[in-house]
Amino acid sequence: MTKQEKNSAVLEADMREESEVVVPQDEPTGPMAELMNLAPKKPGMEEMVEGPVIAIGRARVFVDLHPFGTGIIYGREYLSARETLKNVNIGDIVAAKVVGTETAEGYMELSLREARQALMWSDAETALQKKTVFTLPVTDANKGGLIINWNGIAGFLPASQLSAAHYPRVSDGDKDKVFAELKKMVGTPVEVMIITASPKEQKLIFSEKGAGSTERAGLVEKYHVGDVLDGIVTGATEFGVFVKLEEGLEGLVHISEMDWALVENPKTRFRVGEPVKVKVIEVKEDKVSLSIKALMDDPWKAAGAKYKKDDRVEAVVIKYNKHGALASIEEGVAGLVHVSEFGTEEELRSKLQLGNVYPFTITFFEPKERRMTLKPIV
């Protein structure tokens, strides 16, 4: 290629490059820019809109959405809301949700059904924040709890969120029996609060705990921490026992407050109707928490005067946990045998069998903290 040809090629390349350069357009400034910024933005999909009805046709309703044009409720959306639309007249203001930005005729497609749901979920979220109490009838039950209808939305009241008065009292914890007890509540009005409202997941969860607190608060206010009371066992669950203190008021003895010794199953400790002495350990809102072990001598105090670190002791293995095994040197005084003493959990369980007594050395002992670790003597 000659020098002249090279210069010509370079020139053509420069011309092509210049032709590809995009010259930025000047953006509006001054009053025009301010006017554009102040102009309302056209509503998009899923947004709520509101306007007057301007025409009613056959299976369709037209809504003025000035300055964006006209909205239309028709087809499936009309059929789903036809009962409501029967009572709509020209001039009535309706709130709807945009489900289509533009039909073939240029209308925005609207949904009353979607709007009602959005408004209901908004109300549910407000009720959750304000802790609003509703009195609603139980419409159905399953093995996990109760079904409650609120403003057309099916909500769930888990059995774990039932008040002490309504919690199923089944001695052996049989799920079919629990279900049978829950079914008995169908049609019964209950006072509940919303504790979860998730429109995306269509999840509405209720709780009865603390909802009907006004009446119980009047009963609870007479009780104070430290009170020793006589009560009657009204039910036992896997997490503790309910004790009736007076008509209309029960307290819970949690499994951890039943005994200084390990309690595996509260249902085997007490019978319904059995009298029991309890101590009030907490009064919070409309709930009274009770303890039975608080009325017993703390065995760790006596153990503190009897044992010390490096002592050789005999202990019975009473439980396995994720860290190893618990071994009791006296009733209510147990220490941890860590799994690292054996290498693996399988080896620990083969060497330390539940119910058997083995020799140990106390490697850590803090009775005030109620903590102790043990090392097996090989």
Phi, psi and omega per residue, in radians:
M1 nan 2.280 -3.134
T2 -1.293 2.915 3.124
K3 -1.077 -0.651 -3.140
Q4 -1.156 -0.692 3.130
E5 -1.153 -0.665 3.123
K6 -1.112 -0.780 3.138
N7 -1.091 -0.657 3.126
S8 -1.144 -0.712 3.140
A9 -1.134 -0.729 3.113
V10 -1.098 -0.732 -3.138
L11 -1.089 -0.768 3.116
E12 -1.080 -0.707 3.134
A13 -1.099 -0.742 3.126
D14 -1.098 -0.674 -3.131
M15 -1.160 -0.708 3.117
R16 -1.104 -0.744 -3.111
E17 -1.084 -0.715 3.141
E18 -1.160 -0.630 -3.120
S19 -1.206 -0.402 -3.121
E20 -1.538 -0.178 -3.129
V21 -1.212 2.223 3.102
V22 -1.565 2.063 -3.133
V23 -1.469 2.021 -3.109
P24 -1.060 2.407 3.096
Q25 -1.449 2.485 3.109
D26 -1.193 2.233 3.101
E27 -1.346 2.607 -3.132
P28 -1.014 2.428 3.099
T29 -2.242 2.988 3.072
G30 1.251 -2.590 -3.080
P31 -0.998 -0.625 -3.135
M32 -1.109 -0.757 3.128
A33 -1.112 -0.735 3.129
E34 -1.095 -0.704 3.140
L35 -1.114 -0.729 3.136
M36 -1.163 -0.648 3.129
N37 -1.202 -0.546 -3.132
L38 -1.422 -0.315 -3.101
A39 -1.133 2.342 -3.135
P40 -1.130 2.577 -3.118
K41 -1.525 2.359 -3.127
K42 -1.106 2.313 -3.113
P43 -1.116 2.484 -3.141
G44 -1.842 -3.028 3.141
M45 -1.005 2.467 3.074
E46 1.291 0.004 3.138
E47 -1.495 2.619 3.109
M48 -1.500 2.415 3.095
V49 -2.319 2.895 -3.121
E50 -2.593 2.471 3.120
G51 -3.049 2.983 -3.128
P52 -1.455 2.573 3.050
V53 -1.267 2.228 -3.107
I54 -1.955 -0.253 3.106
A55 -2.836 2.555 3.099
I56 -2.218 2.046 -3.132
G57 -1.944 -2.867 3.129
R58 -1.352 1.942 -3.138
A59 1.028 0.571 3.055
R60 -2.757 2.604 3.137
V61 -2.289 2.368 -3.119
F62 -1.885 2.384 -3.080
V63 -2.166 2.313 3.117
D64 -1.372 2.110 3.136
L65 -2.038 0.735 -3.134
H66 -0.879 2.330 0.163
P67 -1.713 0.332 -3.002
F68 -1.671 -0.104 -3.133
G69 2.112 -2.563 -3.052
T70 -2.148 2.429 3.058
G71 -1.779 2.722 -3.130
I72 -2.355 2.385 3.019
I73 -1.929 1.998 -3.096
Y74 -2.692 3.102 3.099
G75 1.056 -2.368 -3.102
R76 -1.053 -0.646 -3.121
E77 -1.174 -0.592 3.091
Y78 -1.208 -0.770 -3.111
L79 -1.093 -0.691 -3.112
S80 -1.224 -0.364 -3.104
A81 -2.062 0.286 -3.005
R82 -1.090 -0.572 3.127
E83 -1.124 -0.683 3.104
T84 -1.236 -0.728 -3.076
L85 -1.208 -0.331 3.091
K86 -1.053 -0.518 -3.082
N87 -1.702 0.121 -3.117
V88 -1.589 2.362 3.110
N89 -2.113 2.838 3.101
I90 -1.066 2.289 -3.107
G91 1.780 -0.351 3.112
D92 -1.160 2.442 3.082
I93 -1.522 2.244 3.097
V94 -2.164 2.552 3.044
A95 -1.813 2.363 -3.107
A96 -2.532 2.992 -3.133
K97 -2.028 2.391 3.135
V98 -1.305 2.081 3.117
V99 -2.040 -0.050 3.072
G100 -2.734 2.203 -3.019
T101 -1.315 -0.446 3.135
E102 -2.902 2.166 3.061
T103 -1.449 3.127 3.130
A104 -1.071 -0.511 3.137
E105 -1.507 -0.056 3.112
G106 1.664 0.145 3.126
Y107 -1.537 2.668 2.969
M108 -1.519 2.253 -3.114
E109 -1.445 2.280 -3.056
L110 -2.075 2.765 3.107
S111 -2.359 2.117 3.023
L112 -1.339 -0.627 -3.123
R113 -1.069 -0.824 3.117
E114 -1.111 -0.650 -3.139
A115 -1.141 -0.770 3.134
R116 -1.055 -0.746 3.130
Q117 -1.106 -0.751 -3.141
A118 -1.091 -0.724 3.138
L119 -1.177 -0.675 3.135
M120 -1.143 -0.740 3.116
W121 -1.164 -0.593 3.065
S122 -1.121 -0.732 3.090
D123 -1.118 -0.652 3.138
A124 -1.130 -0.726 3.128
E125 -1.154 -0.633 3.084
T126 -1.145 -0.761 3.130
A127 -1.100 -0.622 3.106
L128 -1.105 -0.817 -3.112
Q129 -1.133 -0.663 -3.097
K130 -1.517 -0.086 -3.103
K131 0.980 0.764 3.138
T132 -1.172 2.397 3.127
V133 -1.733 2.266 3.107
F134 -2.049 2.523 2.990
T135 -1.830 1.923 -3.024
L136 -2.285 2.523 3.116
P137 -1.388 2.559 3.054
V138 -1.324 2.184 -3.099
T139 -1.700 -0.410 -3.135
D140 -2.886 3.053 3.135
A141 -2.545 2.663 2.957
N142 -2.364 -3.063 -3.056
K143 -1.204 -0.232 -3.134
G144 -1.725 -0.294 -3.098
G145 2.887 -2.603 -3.022
L146 -2.097 2.620 3.086
I147 -1.797 2.289 -3.116
I148 -2.298 2.327 -3.142
N149 -1.700 2.242 3.133
W150 -2.277 2.008 3.122
N151 0.902 0.662 3.115
G152 1.498 -0.037 3.112
I153 -1.835 2.253 3.099
A154 -1.382 2.095 3.126
G155 -1.943 2.934 -3.079
F156 -2.166 2.323 3.057
L157 -1.979 1.721 -3.118
P158 -1.087 2.590 3.125
A159 -1.006 -0.559 -3.132
S160 -1.191 -0.287 -3.133
Q161 -1.781 0.168 3.071
L162 -1.346 2.648 3.069
S163 -1.234 2.888 3.136
A164 -1.026 -0.594 -3.098
A165 -1.182 -0.494 -3.066
H166 -1.876 -0.082 -3.116
Y167 -1.142 2.311 -3.107
P168 -1.076 2.147 -3.138
R169 -1.693 1.513 3.137
V170 -1.987 2.048 -2.988
S171 -1.075 -0.680 -3.085
D172 -1.723 0.044 3.104
G173 1.218 0.263 -3.140
D174 -1.065 2.198 -3.045
K175 -1.138 -0.587 3.109
D176 -1.175 -0.646 3.108
K177 -1.221 -0.670 3.090
V178 -1.068 -0.781 3.123
F179 -1.048 -0.724 3.128
A180 -1.081 -0.677 3.115
E181 -1.195 -0.688 3.126
L182 -1.143 -0.663 3.138
K183 -1.071 -0.508 -3.131
K184 -1.134 -0.325 -3.089
M185 -1.526 -0.117 3.135
V186 -1.038 2.226 -3.094
G187 1.644 -0.228 -3.128
T188 -1.430 2.246 3.069
P189 -1.309 2.397 3.124
V190 -2.296 2.617 3.081
E191 -1.584 2.122 -3.054
V192 -2.383 2.822 3.013
M193 -2.176 2.622 3.057
I194 -1.413 2.237 3.115
I195 -2.012 -0.243 3.043
T196 -2.528 2.254 3.078
A197 -2.389 1.807 -3.089
S198 -2.198 1.711 3.141
P199 -1.107 -0.575 3.140
K200 -1.115 -0.715 -3.137
E201 -1.622 -0.019 -3.091
Q202 0.925 0.790 -3.071
K203 -2.054 2.119 3.099
L204 -2.219 1.977 -3.073
I205 -2.014 2.348 3.132
F206 -1.921 2.831 2.983
S207 -2.398 2.407 3.070
E208 -1.605 -0.317 -3.100
K209 -1.153 2.142 3.103
G210 1.447 -0.116 -3.095
A211 -1.285 -0.933 3.140
G212 -1.585 1.000 -2.961
S213 -1.533 -0.275 -3.027
T214 -1.053 -0.897 -3.117
E215 -1.171 -0.762 -3.114
R216 -1.183 -0.543 3.141
A217 -1.042 -0.619 3.109
G218 -1.152 -0.548 3.113
L219 -1.374 -0.702 -3.051
V220 -1.193 -0.572 -3.002
E221 -1.070 -0.295 3.132
K222 -1.462 -0.149 -3.108
Y223 -1.750 2.557 -3.100
H224 -2.389 2.677 3.096
V225 -1.016 2.288 -3.125
G226 1.794 -0.289 3.111
D227 -1.082 2.391 3.040
V228 -1.857 2.200 -2.973
L229 -2.299 2.764 2.999
D230 -1.801 2.306 -3.133
G231 -2.427 3.120 3.127
I232 -2.165 2.274 3.106
V233 -1.191 2.172 -3.128
T234 -1.929 -0.188 3.124
G235 -3.123 2.710 3.112
A236 -2.290 2.417 3.107
T237 -2.255 -3.132 3.124
E238 -1.202 -0.284 -3.104
F239 -1.906 0.055 3.100
G240 2.678 -2.897 3.134
V241 -2.219 2.546 3.063
F242 -1.633 2.403 -3.126
V243 -2.210 2.183 3.113
K244 -1.389 2.159 3.139
L245 -1.685 -0.615 3.057
E246 -2.850 3.033 -3.128
E247 -1.062 2.137 3.118
G248 1.580 0.008 -3.121
L249 -2.454 2.189 3.054
E250 -2.170 2.687 3.039
G251 -2.131 2.821 -3.138
L252 -1.925 2.296 2.949
V253 -1.754 1.838 -3.131
H254 -1.165 2.686 -3.106
I255 -0.960 -0.567 -3.134
S256 -1.282 -0.228 -3.125
E257 -1.904 0.225 -3.097
M258 -1.505 -0.594 -3.073
D259 -2.823 2.702 3.038
W260 -1.244 -0.512 3.081
A261 -1.381 2.871 -3.133
L262 -1.150 2.280 3.066
V263 -1.940 2.014 -3.125
E264 -1.487 -0.723 -3.062
N265 -2.468 1.824 -3.137
P266 -1.018 -0.465 -3.076
K267 -1.172 -0.354 3.137
T268 -1.599 -0.130 -3.061
R269 -1.555 -0.635 -3.028
F270 -2.328 2.660 3.073
R271 -1.891 2.542 3.070
V272 -1.058 2.297 -3.109
G273 1.675 -0.132 -3.117
E274 -1.338 2.305 3.084
P275 -1.280 2.553 -3.117
V276 -2.628 2.545 3.092
K277 -1.734 2.329 -3.061
V278 -2.354 2.854 3.097
K279 -2.147 2.366 3.113
V280 -1.321 2.158 -3.140
I281 -1.982 -0.234 3.082
E282 -2.811 2.400 3.030
V283 -2.185 1.967 -3.065
K284 -2.387 2.107 -3.099
E285 0.961 -2.005 -3.114
D286 -1.910 0.373 -3.072
K287 -2.056 2.500 3.073
V288 -2.086 2.097 3.092
S289 -1.704 2.376 -3.021
L290 -2.123 2.829 3.091
S291 -2.448 2.452 3.023
I292 -1.741 -0.672 -3.084
K293 -1.200 -0.375 3.123
A294 -1.140 -0.306 3.104
L295 -1.617 0.017 3.119
M296 -1.825 2.750 3.052
D297 -1.170 2.392 3.115
D298 -1.294 1.962 -3.084
P299 -1.152 -0.340 3.135
W300 -1.214 -0.468 3.107
K301 -1.144 -0.821 3.112
A302 -1.162 -0.645 -3.141
A303 -1.153 -0.549 -3.138
G304 -1.110 -0.525 3.138
A305 -1.529 -0.214 -3.012
K306 -1.814 -0.576 -3.040
Y307 -2.105 2.800 3.056
K308 -2.632 2.957 3.140
K309 -1.025 2.486 3.121
D310 1.405 -0.025 3.067
D311 -1.172 2.558 3.016
R312 -1.591 2.284 -3.094
V313 -2.389 2.810 2.986
E314 -1.808 2.330 -3.101
A315 -2.462 2.562 3.128
V316 -1.757 2.325 3.136
V317 -1.296 2.127 -3.048
I318 -1.985 -0.316 -3.092
K319 -2.913 2.593 2.967
Y320 -1.772 2.560 2.982
N321 -2.463 -3.069 -3.043
K322 -1.172 -0.299 -3.124
H323 -1.660 -0.325 -3.091
G324 2.735 -2.107 -3.128
A325 -2.426 2.625 3.026
L326 -1.772 2.309 3.124
A327 -2.221 2.310 -3.052
S328 -1.764 2.202 3.102
I329 -1.577 -0.401 3.038
E330 -2.647 2.867 3.125
E331 -0.984 2.037 3.116
G332 1.541 -0.030 3.128
V333 -2.130 1.807 -3.083
A334 -2.224 2.621 3.118
G335 -2.167 2.853 -3.129
L336 -1.625 2.284 2.958
V337 -1.801 1.863 -3.013
H338 -1.261 2.555 -3.103
V339 -1.076 -0.447 -3.131
S340 -1.106 -0.320 3.107
E341 -1.210 -0.292 -3.092
F342 -2.129 -0.211 3.129
G343 1.674 -0.915 -3.139
T344 -2.320 2.773 3.124
E345 -1.154 -0.649 -3.138
E346 -1.103 -0.727 -3.131
E347 -1.190 -0.691 3.098
L348 -1.014 -0.809 -3.082
R349 -1.214 -0.487 3.111
S350 -1.343 -0.513 -3.116
K351 -1.568 -0.503 -3.141
L352 -2.090 1.739 -3.086
Q353 -1.658 2.478 -3.108
L354 -0.996 2.345 3.090
G355 1.565 -0.193 -3.130
N356 -1.619 2.668 -3.141
V357 -1.777 2.350 -3.121
Y358 -2.375 2.743 3.060
P359 -1.445 2.448 -3.132
F360 -2.427 2.853 2.966
T361 -2.000 2.335 3.099
I362 -1.327 2.038 -3.115
T363 -1.735 -0.352 3.062
F364 -2.631 2.354 -3.088
F365 -2.576 1.992 3.109
E366 -2.361 1.492 -3.052
P367 -1.074 -0.549 3.130
K368 -1.146 -0.564 3.115
E369 -1.577 -0.130 -3.084
R370 1.014 0.842 -3.133
R371 -2.264 2.424 3.135
M372 -2.721 2.475 3.012
T373 -2.142 2.596 -3.078
L374 -2.225 2.594 3.082
K375 -2.145 2.220 -3.117
P376 -1.143 2.491 3.074
I377 -1.629 2.038 -3.084
V378 -1.458 nan nan
